[in-house]
Amino acid sequence: MDFLVAAWVELSRLVIISLTSERVFETALKFIPFVLCFELPYQVLVMLGMGRQFLQRAYGLPKERLYYPRVSCLVTCYSEGAAVRRTIHSLAHQIYPGFIEIIMLVDGASANRDTLAAAESMLPTLADMPRRRLRIIPKWQRGGRVSSLNSGLALSSGEIVLALDGDTSFDNDMIYQCVRHFARDEVVGVSGNLRVRNGDESLCTALQSMEYMLSVSGGRVGLSEWGTLNNISGAFGAFRKSFLQIIGGWRTGSAEDLDMTTRIKNFFGSYPHLRIVFEPRAVGHTDVPASFPGLFKQRTRWDGDLSFIYLRRYWRSFSPRIFGWRNFLFYAGFGLLFQLVAPMAIVIYSVFLFATRPAGVVVGVMLYVYLFYLIAITLFYLQYLVMVSERPRQDILLAPLLPIYPMYNFVLRLWCALATLRELTIKSNLDTAMAPWWVLRKMK
């Protein structure tokens, strides 16, 4: 009982200080890790970007775009089985008036006969469809996702290339929404908007639906408006083929999506007119891990790969001369501090509090921090519903998750710290199912 009373007293004291604007500096000290890691400025930057995009869409002059180049969809498959039929169907029935070439790249086809058979069963469906072509490329020996993408790039005939996952389906205007950006010569890449397809399967998938909605969709809308988009999703990205050929296609190793985005930005210092953009109305639907152990396993790979890309592979690129000033400042502030240093700071700060303060006081401080994040996330969620969401009636059903979402986010930040330490100590990027070990061992 004394523990709970102490926690309530500390929480009440901090709230009163905030509301009365007295002893503000003392309150600010509670947020030292978060202030140092630019979390609040990052949130403001994204929200301003969302507002800017909304105003441009609402009040900008519409422009008729008669740009319908040939498009090649590189669909990487491994063990999706019958799910690839849904992917092929969604691509074949796009409203895009131009030619669409669908290239199904079945990696390790000798061991994935079900996936190969499912793809082949769609050949009669597309045989009589105008301006649609289905090609199936069985790669009998497994080489990994990058090997599949580069094979597809070499075989493709489209001016625009989409890199897609075999277990992802798409809205029927997805290709149109992506391709229209390439009418501008300076655009070399477009990131699509991913939504969770199995969001009603469990609490874990529902929380990931909220995360994809706010972080992937809302966050990337804001970053794209300032020319600082951090990643073109590996499951759903579009590229100008001529530019991919110039930079040599995808590179072997982990996090091929972040690797490709970072490599594109290596040209921004010399060619500052180049752009990569995010299109929120180009929507893909993907399945996510249904259990928390599966989620943590996925994020161990994602967060470890992030550390590998930033700290091992591209540390020489962190220069205004290479990235340009805008992206250099963003990578320094968001890429390094927000995504790598902040999780560590949160862990150290939490340990420091428990070591130097009574447990009741620590819980009070944590509840105060939690309240702060709950208010910030709620405001962000409401702005997203009004300014970004193309499915507001669907997204508003996730509102009951808001009270627990900060805890979900906090746990993932702690897990990010563990994954970063793991990568720095044992090179965990080499321990992945994305490619065979003999492929990963050859990367640099």
C-alpha positions as CSV (number, residue, x, y, z in Angstrom):
1,M,0.0,0.0,0.0
2,D,2.8,2.4,0.8
3,F,4.3,1.7,-2.6
4,L,1.1,2.7,-4.4
5,V,0.7,5.8,-2.3
6,A,4.2,6.9,-3.0
7,A,3.7,6.4,-6.8
8,W,0.4,8.3,-6.7
9,V,2.0,11.2,-4.8
10,E,4.9,11.5,-7.2
11,L,2.6,11.3,-10.2
12,S,0.3,14.0,-8.7
13,R,3.3,16.2,-7.9
14,L,4.7,16.0,-11.4
15,V,1.3,16.7,-13.0
16,I,0.7,19.8,-10.8
17,I,4.2,21.1,-11.6
18,S,3.4,20.8,-15.3
19,L,0.0,22.4,-15.1
20,T,1.1,25.3,-12.9
21,S,4.3,25.9,-15.0
22,E,6.4,26.1,-11.9
23,R,9.7,24.3,-11.5
24,V,9.5,23.4,-15.1
25,F,13.3,22.7,-15.3
26,E,12.9,20.0,-12.6
27,T,10.1,18.4,-14.7
28,A,12.2,18.6,-17.8
29,L,15.0,16.7,-16.1
30,K,12.7,13.7,-16.1
31,F,12.9,13.7,-19.8
32,I,16.6,14.1,-20.3
33,P,17.0,10.9,-22.4
34,F,14.1,11.8,-24.6
35,V,15.1,15.4,-25.1
36,L,18.7,14.4,-25.9
37,C,17.5,11.9,-28.6
38,F,15.3,14.5,-30.3
39,E,12.1,12.6,-29.8
40,L,9.8,15.6,-29.3
41,P,11.4,17.6,-32.2
42,Y,11.0,14.5,-34.4
43,Q,7.4,14.2,-33.5
44,V,6.8,17.9,-34.3
45,L,8.6,17.5,-37.7
46,V,6.5,14.6,-38.7
47,M,3.2,16.3,-37.6
48,L,4.1,19.4,-39.5
49,G,4.9,17.3,-42.6
50,M,1.5,15.5,-42.3
51,G,-0.2,18.9,-42.2
52,R,1.7,20.2,-45.2
53,Q,0.8,17.1,-47.2
54,F,-2.9,17.4,-46.3
55,L,-3.0,21.1,-47.4
56,Q,-1.3,20.3,-50.7
57,R,-3.7,17.5,-51.4
58,A,-6.7,19.5,-50.4
59,Y,-5.9,22.9,-52.0
60,G,-3.3,22.1,-54.6
61,L,-4.3,22.4,-58.3
62,P,-5.0,19.0,-59.8
63,K,-2.8,18.0,-62.7
64,E,-3.8,15.6,-65.4
65,R,-1.1,13.0,-65.7
66,L,-0.9,11.0,-68.9
67,Y,2.2,9.0,-68.0
68,Y,1.7,5.3,-68.2
69,P,5.0,3.6,-68.7
70,R,5.5,-0.2,-68.9
71,V,5.7,-1.6,-65.3
72,S,7.5,-4.7,-64.1
73,C,6.4,-6.2,-60.7
74,L,9.2,-8.3,-59.2
75,V,7.5,-10.6,-56.7
76,T,9.9,-12.5,-54.5
77,C,8.5,-15.8,-53.3
78,Y,9.8,-18.5,-50.9
79,S,7.3,-20.5,-48.9
80,E,4.0,-18.5,-49.3
81,G,2.1,-21.4,-51.0
82,A,-1.4,-20.6,-52.1
83,A,-1.1,-17.0,-50.8
84,V,0.7,-16.0,-54.0
85,R,-2.5,-16.4,-56.0
86,R,-4.0,-13.5,-54.0
87,T,-0.9,-11.4,-54.8
88,I,-1.1,-12.2,-58.5
89,H,-4.8,-11.5,-58.7
90,S,-4.4,-8.1,-57.0
91,L,-1.7,-7.1,-59.5
92,A,-3.5,-8.4,-62.6
93,H,-6.7,-6.4,-61.8
94,Q,-5.0,-3.0,-61.3
95,I,-6.9,-0.1,-62.9
96,Y,-3.6,1.1,-64.4
97,P,-4.1,1.5,-68.2
98,G,-0.5,0.7,-69.1
99,F,1.3,-2.6,-69.5
100,I,2.0,-4.6,-66.3
101,E,4.5,-7.4,-66.3
102,I,4.3,-9.7,-63.3
103,I,7.5,-11.7,-62.6
104,M,7.1,-14.3,-59.9
105,L,10.6,-15.2,-58.6
106,V,10.3,-18.5,-56.7
107,D,13.4,-18.9,-54.6
108,G,14.5,-22.5,-53.8
109,A,11.8,-23.8,-56.1
110,S,12.9,-27.4,-55.7
111,A,11.9,-27.3,-52.0
112,N,8.9,-25.0,-52.6
113,R,6.8,-26.9,-55.1
114,D,3.5,-25.7,-53.5
115,T,4.4,-22.0,-54.1
116,L,5.6,-22.8,-57.7
117,A,2.4,-24.7,-58.4
118,A,0.2,-22.0,-57.0
119,A,1.9,-19.4,-59.2
120,E,1.6,-21.6,-62.3
121,S,-2.1,-22.1,-61.6
122,M,-2.7,-18.4,-62.4
123,L,-1.3,-18.6,-65.9
124,P,-4.6,-19.4,-67.6
125,T,-6.3,-16.5,-65.7
126,L,-3.9,-13.9,-67.2
127,A,-3.5,-15.5,-70.6
128,D,-6.4,-13.5,-72.1
129,M,-6.0,-10.3,-70.2
130,P,-4.9,-7.3,-72.3
131,R,-1.8,-5.5,-71.2
132,R,-1.0,-8.0,-68.6
133,R,1.7,-10.7,-68.6
134,L,2.7,-13.3,-66.0
135,R,6.2,-14.8,-66.0
136,I,7.3,-17.4,-63.5
137,I,11.0,-17.8,-62.8
138,P,11.8,-20.9,-60.7
139,K,15.2,-20.5,-59.0
140,W,15.8,-24.1,-58.2
141,Q,18.7,-23.5,-55.8
142,R,18.0,-20.9,-53.1
143,G,20.0,-17.7,-53.3
144,G,18.0,-15.3,-51.1
145,R,15.8,-12.3,-51.7
146,V,18.5,-10.1,-53.1
147,S,19.5,-12.8,-55.6
148,S,15.8,-13.0,-56.7
149,L,15.4,-9.2,-57.1
150,N,18.5,-8.9,-59.2
151,S,17.5,-11.8,-61.4
152,G,14.1,-10.2,-61.9
153,L,15.7,-6.8,-62.7
154,A,17.9,-8.4,-65.4
155,L,14.8,-10.1,-66.9
156,S,12.4,-7.2,-66.6
157,S,11.2,-5.1,-69.5
158,G,9.5,-2.3,-67.6
159,E,10.6,1.3,-67.3
160,I,9.4,1.3,-63.7
161,V,10.2,-1.7,-61.4
162,L,8.3,-2.6,-58.3
163,A,9.9,-4.9,-55.6
164,L,7.1,-6.8,-53.9
165,D,6.7,-9.6,-51.4
166,G,4.8,-12.7,-52.4
167,D,2.6,-12.6,-49.3
168,T,1.4,-9.0,-49.9
169,S,-1.8,-8.0,-51.8
170,F,-2.7,-4.6,-53.1
171,D,-5.5,-2.1,-53.6
172,N,-6.4,-1.9,-57.3
173,D,-5.1,1.6,-57.8
174,M,-1.7,0.9,-56.2
175,I,0.4,0.9,-59.4
176,Y,-1.3,4.1,-60.7
177,Q,-0.7,5.9,-57.4
178,C,3.0,4.9,-57.4
179,V,3.8,5.4,-61.0
180,R,2.4,8.9,-61.4
181,H,5.3,10.3,-59.2
182,F,7.8,9.1,-61.8
183,A,6.4,11.6,-64.3
184,R,8.8,13.9,-62.5
185,D,12.3,13.2,-63.7
186,E,13.9,13.8,-60.3
187,V,11.9,11.0,-58.6
188,V,14.0,7.7,-58.5
189,G,12.0,5.8,-55.8
190,V,8.6,5.6,-54.3
191,S,7.7,3.8,-51.0
192,G,4.2,2.4,-50.8
193,N,1.9,2.3,-47.8
194,L,1.7,-1.0,-45.9
195,R,-1.3,-2.1,-43.9
196,V,-1.7,-5.2,-41.7
197,R,-3.9,-7.8,-43.4
198,N,-4.4,-10.1,-40.3
199,G,-5.0,-7.4,-37.8
200,D,-8.0,-9.1,-36.2
201,E,-6.1,-12.3,-35.5
202,S,-4.7,-11.4,-32.1
203,L,-3.8,-8.6,-29.7
204,C,-0.3,-8.7,-31.1
205,T,-1.5,-8.2,-34.7
206,A,-3.9,-5.5,-33.6
207,L,-1.1,-3.5,-32.0
208,Q,1.1,-3.9,-35.1
209,S,-1.9,-2.5,-37.1
210,M,-1.7,0.6,-35.0
211,E,2.1,0.7,-35.4
212,Y,2.0,0.3,-39.2
213,M,-0.7,3.0,-39.3
214,L,1.2,5.6,-37.2
215,S,4.9,4.8,-37.8
216,V,4.8,3.5,-41.4
217,S,2.0,5.5,-42.9
218,G,1.8,8.7,-40.7
219,G,5.5,8.9,-40.0
220,R,6.6,8.4,-43.6
221,V,4.1,11.0,-44.9
222,G,5.7,13.5,-42.6
223,L,9.3,12.6,-43.5
224,S,8.6,12.5,-47.2
225,E,7.3,16.1,-47.2
226,W,10.7,17.3,-46.0
227,G,12.7,15.1,-48.4
228,T,14.0,12.9,-45.6
229,L,12.1,9.6,-46.1
230,N,14.1,7.1,-44.1
231,N,13.3,3.8,-45.9
232,I,11.6,2.4,-49.0
233,S,9.9,-0.7,-47.7
234,G,11.3,-4.0,-48.9
235,A,7.8,-5.5,-49.2
236,F,6.6,-2.6,-51.3
237,G,8.8,-0.2,-53.2
238,A,8.9,1.2,-56.7
239,F,12.1,2.3,-58.6
240,R,13.1,3.9,-61.9
241,K,14.8,0.9,-63.6
242,S,17.5,3.1,-65.3
243,F,18.6,4.3,-61.9
244,L,18.7,0.8,-60.4
245,Q,21.0,-0.3,-63.3
246,I,23.3,2.7,-62.7
247,I,23.8,1.7,-59.0
248,G,24.1,-2.0,-59.7
249,G,20.8,-3.3,-58.3
250,W,20.3,-4.6,-54.9
251,R,23.2,-5.5,-52.6
252,T,23.7,-8.9,-50.9
253,G,23.2,-8.9,-47.2
254,S,20.6,-8.0,-44.5
255,A,18.1,-5.2,-44.7
256,E,18.2,-4.8,-48.4
257,D,15.5,-2.2,-48.3
258,L,17.4,0.1,-45.9
259,D,20.6,-0.7,-47.8
260,M,19.0,0.4,-51.1
261,T,17.5,3.6,-49.6
262,T,20.9,4.6,-48.0
263,R,22.7,3.8,-51.3
264,I,20.3,6.0,-53.2
265,K,20.9,8.8,-50.7
266,N,24.6,8.5,-51.3
267,F,23.9,10.4,-54.6
268,F,22.0,13.2,-52.9
269,G,25.1,15.2,-52.1
270,S,26.2,15.3,-55.8
271,Y,22.7,15.4,-57.3
272,P,20.5,17.3,-54.8
273,H,17.5,17.4,-57.1
274,L,16.9,13.6,-56.7
275,R,13.9,12.6,-54.6
276,I,12.4,9.5,-53.0
277,V,8.8,9.9,-51.9
278,F,6.1,8.1,-49.9
279,E,2.7,7.6,-51.4
280,P,0.0,6.9,-48.7
281,R,-2.7,6.1,-51.2
282,A,-0.7,3.2,-52.8
283,V,-1.7,0.6,-50.3
284,G,-0.5,-3.0,-49.8
285,H,-1.7,-5.5,-47.3
286,T,0.7,-7.9,-45.5
287,D,0.6,-10.5,-42.8
288,V,2.5,-9.8,-39.6
289,P,3.6,-12.2,-36.8
290,A,0.6,-13.3,-34.8
291,S,2.4,-13.9,-31.5
292,F,4.8,-11.8,-29.4
293,P,7.6,-14.3,-29.6
294,G,7.3,-14.2,-33.4
295,L,7.2,-10.4,-33.3
296,F,10.4,-10.2,-31.1
297,K,12.2,-12.6,-33.5
298,Q,11.3,-10.3,-36.4
299,R,12.4,-7.2,-34.6
300,T,15.6,-8.7,-33.5
301,R,16.5,-9.0,-37.2
302,W,15.1,-5.6,-38.2
303,D,16.8,-3.7,-35.4
304,G,20.0,-5.6,-35.7
305,D,20.1,-4.9,-39.5
306,L,19.6,-1.2,-38.8
307,S,22.7,-1.2,-36.6
308,F,24.6,-3.1,-39.3
309,I,23.6,-0.7,-42.0
310,Y,24.3,2.5,-40.0
311,L,27.4,1.5,-38.0
312,R,29.2,-1.1,-40.2
313,R,28.3,-0.8,-43.8
314,Y,27.7,2.9,-44.4
315,W,29.5,4.7,-41.6
316,R,31.8,6.4,-44.2
317,S,28.7,7.9,-45.9
318,F,27.7,10.1,-42.9
319,S,28.9,13.3,-44.5
320,P,27.0,16.4,-45.8
321,R,29.1,16.0,-49.0
322,I,27.6,12.6,-49.7
323,F,24.1,12.8,-48.2
324,G,23.5,16.5,-48.6
325,W,22.9,18.7,-45.5
326,R,19.2,17.9,-45.1
327,N,19.6,14.1,-45.1
328,F,22.9,14.2,-43.1
329,L,21.2,16.1,-40.3
330,F,18.3,13.7,-40.4
331,Y,20.4,10.6,-40.3
332,A,22.5,12.0,-37.5
333,G,19.4,13.1,-35.5
334,F,17.0,10.3,-36.3
335,G,19.0,7.4,-37.7
336,L,21.7,7.4,-35.1
337,L,20.3,9.1,-32.0
338,F,16.6,8.4,-32.2
339,Q,16.9,4.8,-33.5
340,L,20.2,3.6,-31.9
341,V,21.1,5.8,-29.0
342,A,17.6,6.5,-27.6
343,P,16.8,2.9,-26.8
344,M,20.1,2.6,-24.9
345,A,19.4,5.9,-23.1
346,I,16.0,4.6,-22.0
347,V,17.5,1.5,-20.6
348,I,20.3,3.4,-18.7
349,Y,17.9,6.0,-17.5
350,S,15.4,3.4,-16.2
351,V,18.2,1.5,-14.4
352,F,19.5,4.8,-12.9
353,L,16.1,5.7,-11.5
354,F,15.5,2.3,-9.9
355,A,19.0,2.5,-8.4
356,T,18.8,6.0,-6.9
357,R,15.1,6.5,-6.1
358,P,12.5,4.7,-4.0
359,A,10.4,2.2,-6.0
360,G,7.2,4.2,-5.4
361,V,8.8,7.4,-6.7
362,V,10.2,5.6,-9.8
363,V,6.7,4.2,-10.6
364,G,5.3,7.7,-10.3
365,V,7.8,9.1,-12.7
366,M,7.2,6.2,-15.1
367,L,3.5,6.8,-15.0
368,Y,4.1,10.5,-15.7
369,V,6.2,9.7,-18.7
370,Y,3.5,7.2,-19.8
371,L,0.9,9.9,-19.5
372,F,3.0,12.2,-21.6
373,Y,3.4,9.6,-24.4
374,L,-0.3,8.7,-24.3
375,I,-1.3,12.3,-24.9
376,A,1.3,12.7,-27.7
377,I,0.3,9.5,-29.4
378,T,-3.4,10.3,-29.1
379,L,-2.9,13.7,-30.8
380,F,-0.8,12.0,-33.5
381,Y,-3.5,9.4,-34.0
382,L,-6.3,12.0,-34.4
383,Q,-4.2,14.0,-36.9
384,Y,-3.6,10.8,-38.9
385,L,-7.3,10.0,-39.0
386,V,-8.2,13.5,-40.3
387,M,-5.3,14.2,-42.6
388,V,-3.8,10.9,-43.9
389,S,-6.1,7.9,-43.4
390,E,-7.8,6.6,-46.6
391,R,-9.8,4.2,-44.4
392,P,-10.9,6.4,-41.4
393,R,-13.9,4.2,-40.5
394,Q,-11.6,1.2,-40.2
395,D,-8.8,3.0,-38.4
396,I,-11.0,4.5,-35.8
397,L,-11.8,1.0,-34.5
398,L,-8.3,0.8,-33.2
399,A,-8.8,3.7,-30.8
400,P,-9.4,1.3,-27.8
401,L,-5.7,0.2,-28.2
402,L,-4.4,3.8,-27.4
403,P,-4.1,3.3,-23.6
404,I,-1.8,0.3,-24.0
405,Y,0.0,1.4,-27.2
406,P,2.7,3.4,-25.3
407,M,3.6,0.2,-23.3
408,Y,3.9,-1.7,-26.6
409,N,6.1,1.0,-28.0
410,F,8.3,1.1,-24.9
411,V,8.8,-2.7,-24.9
412,L,9.9,-2.5,-28.6
413,R,12.3,0.3,-27.8
414,L,13.9,-1.9,-25.1
415,W,14.1,-4.8,-27.5
416,C,15.8,-2.5,-30.0
417,A,18.5,-1.9,-27.5
418,L,19.1,-5.6,-27.0
419,A,19.1,-6.2,-30.7
420,T,21.6,-3.4,-31.2
421,L,23.9,-4.8,-28.6
422,R,23.6,-8.3,-30.1
423,E,24.6,-7.0,-33.6
424,L,27.5,-5.0,-32.2
425,T,28.9,-8.0,-30.3
426,I,28.1,-11.1,-32.5
427,K,27.2,-9.7,-35.9
428,S,23.7,-11.0,-35.8
429,N,23.0,-9.8,-39.3
430,L,24.7,-13.0,-40.5
431,D,22.0,-15.0,-38.6
432,T,19.0,-14.5,-40.8
433,A,16.6,-16.6,-42.9
434,M,16.6,-14.0,-45.7
435,A,19.4,-15.7,-47.5
436,P,21.6,-18.8,-47.2
437,W,24.6,-18.6,-45.0
438,W,27.0,-19.0,-47.9
439,V,25.5,-15.9,-49.6
440,L,25.7,-13.8,-46.4
441,R,29.3,-14.8,-45.7
442,K,30.4,-13.3,-49.0
443,M,29.0,-9.8,-48.4
444,K,31.1,-6.8,-47.3
